[in-house]
Amino acid sequence: MTLSCNKPFSKTTYGPGIYINEVTIVNASDISGEQLPLSEQPIDIGIKLTLDIGKEFQPQMIIAGNFKRDFDSGEVVGWGSGFLVQEALARFGYNGTLDEANHIPTDIIDSLAGKKFLRLSYISGVREGGKYRYTDWNQIASVEEGADFLLSRFKRSLAKGYPRNYHPDLLDMPAPVTEQMESMAF
């Protein structure tokens, strides 16, 4: 592989194991009604974003949730945890309504390609190969809101106990074997 000098790796962190980067949406798809891994029921509303992060691969990010429903009738009465999708769409510049069936209009999904936003990733575990695993937080910020805004929201969420899989304590342990080998000078 030929290495490039025009895309240096940034080690800027916003706390132990917390990284915030500007990303660009390459593609978006509506995943409302689909069942996600580790979920018992299909989600009510969601978007899957394929991202340009300035590297050779394009990761995907899912922002999804379920509507608040009337206990007796099952009728949608509010955004519930789907507020994450509502906030993301607002940050992408959409201020309209969902369609009659509470789905995201197709033209809105199509218009997301090329939009930029800030994504926060945090350390959440160790992969089978011994490298750290990072997870994307399901809340975003516009570029104009800035990284400090997103970080403050993340810290408020941590104070409430979410996300539960943020594990900065892993950084205090000896580095995984593969990282120790990479840092050795021969």
Secondary structure, DSSP 8 states (H G I E B T S, - for coil): ----SSS------SSTTEEEEEEEEEEEEE-TT---TT-SS--SEEEEEEEE-SSSS--EEEEEE--EE-TTT--EEE-GGGHHHHHHHHHTT--S---TTS---HHHHHHTTT-EEEEEEEEEEE-TTSSEEEEE-S--B-TTT-HHHHHHHHHHHHHTT--TT--GGGGGS---HHHHHHH---
